[in-house]
Amino acid sequence: MERAAGLVLFDIDGTLLRRSGPEHKRALERAVERVTGIAASIDGIPVAGMLDRDILLAMMARAGLRRRAAQRLMAEACRAAQNIYVRNCPDLSDKVCPGVRRLLRALRRRRVPCGLVTGNLERIAWTKMRRAGLREFFPVGAFSGDGPTRAVLLRLAVLRAVQAGLAGPDARVVYVGDHPNDVRAAREAGVRIMAVGTGVVSGEELLAHAPDHYVPDLRALRTADLFG
């Protein structure tokens, strides 16, 4: 297989999907209660743009656990959250953001590989993609649990795409995301950032972080825009 000269990586929540229901948050809350024996709410935690592991740590801190104790329970909490979500994830086919399917099909026609870079835990991410009918477009990804920051996940996803023979080592990489954390991570990782206004952050705030390109939703995006 000839390696592609470009690679497009996508965030999930607010970028590929929106308003996908409370099941993800509930899975994290129930996982914390299961491993600590204490109910902890996710309410008030600024979860947009966060990694699931960091959200779990924040909730365990609310439950009164010190960080070291929380970290000892992290693997168990992650397993529990993923098991709970997989059992309860609804059909998400009507939660796909505008323009997503058109763009993914256009990239596939042009043989541009795509991947995921998301704060979701891995089984949660793949379950969302299956339930949304998007799994076929994403052969690789990097997820919460694969690294401590989103920038690290971006670098890892690129490495996995190269190792899988999907993209060349000098491929131009674009990250598509909806949050200032996505913009910051792309800058740190040295990849191009395409900001999309389908998340909880306004277009004005996203533009203030100076992404390489901004669109209100992916219907407004041409494939040529991705690589400048």
URCORHU-V7119 format. One record per backbone hydrogen bond with DSSP energy under -1.0 kcal/mol. CO is the residue of the C=O (numbers start at 1). NH is the residue of the N-H. E is the energy in kcal/mol with one decimal. If there is no record, write none. Layout:
CO;NH;E / CO;NH;E
This chain:
4;168;-2.5 / 5;172;-3.0 / 7;174;-2.4 / 8;115;-1.9 / 9;176;-2.9 / 10;117;-2.5 / 12;15;-1.5 / 12;16;-2.2 / 12;17;-2.3 / 16;97;-2.8 / 17;14;-4.1 / 22;26;-2.6 / 23;27;-2.1 / 24;28;-1.9 / 25;29;-2.4 / 26;30;-2.9 / 27;31;-1.9 / 28;32;-2.0 / 29;33;-2.2 / 30;34;-2.2 / 31;35;-2.1 / 32;36;-2.2 / 33;37;-2.2 / 42;45;-2.1 / 45;47;-2.3 / 47;50;-2.5 / 51;55;-1.9 / 52;56;-2.6 / 53;57;-2.1 / 54;58;-2.2 / 55;59;-2.3 / 56;60;-2.5 / 57;61;-2.2 / 58;62;-1.7 / 59;63;-1.6 / 60;65;-2.4 / 61;64;-1.5 / 66;70;-2.6 / 67;71;-2.6 / 68;72;-1.6 / 69;73;-1.2 / 73;77;-2.5 / 74;78;-2.8 / 75;79;-2.2 / 76;80;-2.4 / 77;81;-2.7 / 78;82;-2.2 / 79;83;-2.5 / 80;84;-2.6 / 81;85;-2.4 / 82;86;-2.6 / 83;87;-1.6 / 84;88;-1.2 / 85;89;-1.8 / 92;95;-2.2 / 95;18;-2.0 / 97;100;-1.7 / 99;103;-2.2 / 100;104;-2.7 / 101;105;-2.4 / 102;106;-2.2 / 103;107;-2.6 / 104;108;-2.1 / 105;109;-2.3 / 106;110;-1.6 / 107;112;-2.9 / 108;111;-1.4 / 113;8;-2.2 / 115;10;-2.6 / 116;142;-1.8 / 119;52;-3.3 / 120;144;-2.1 / 121;125;-2.6 / 122;126;-2.5 / 123;127;-1.9 / 124;128;-2.3 / 125;129;-2.1 / 126;130;-2.4 / 127;131;-2.8 / 128;132;-1.6 / 129;134;-2.9 / 129;135;-1.1 / 131;92;-1.7 / 134;137;-1.8 / 135;138;-1.8 / 140;116;-1.6 / 142;118;-1.8 / 143;146;-2.9 / 149;153;-1.8 / 150;154;-2.3 / 151;155;-2.1 / 152;156;-2.2 / 153;157;-2.6 / 154;158;-2.1 / 155;159;-2.3 / 156;160;-2.7 / 157;161;-2.2 / 158;162;-2.3 / 159;163;-2.9 / 160;164;-1.9 / 161;166;-2.4 / 161;167;-1.1 / 162;165;-1.6 / 166;4;-2.0 / 168;171;-2.0 / 172;7;-2.4 / 173;192;-2.1 / 174;9;-3.2 / 175;194;-3.2 / 176;11;-2.4 / 177;196;-2.0 / 179;182;-1.3 / 179;183;-1.5 / 180;184;-2.7 / 181;185;-2.2 / 182;186;-2.3 / 183;187;-2.2 / 184;188;-2.4 / 185;189;-2.5 / 186;190;-1.1 / 186;191;-2.4 / 192;175;-3.0 / 193;212;-1.1 / 193;213;-1.2 / 194;177;-2.0 / 195;215;-2.0 / 202;206;-2.2 / 203;207;-2.7 / 204;208;-1.5 / 206;209;-1.4 / 207;210;-1.8 / 213;195;-2.8 / 215;197;-2.0 / 217;220;-1.8 / 218;221;-1.0 / 222;225;-1.3 / 225;228;-1.2
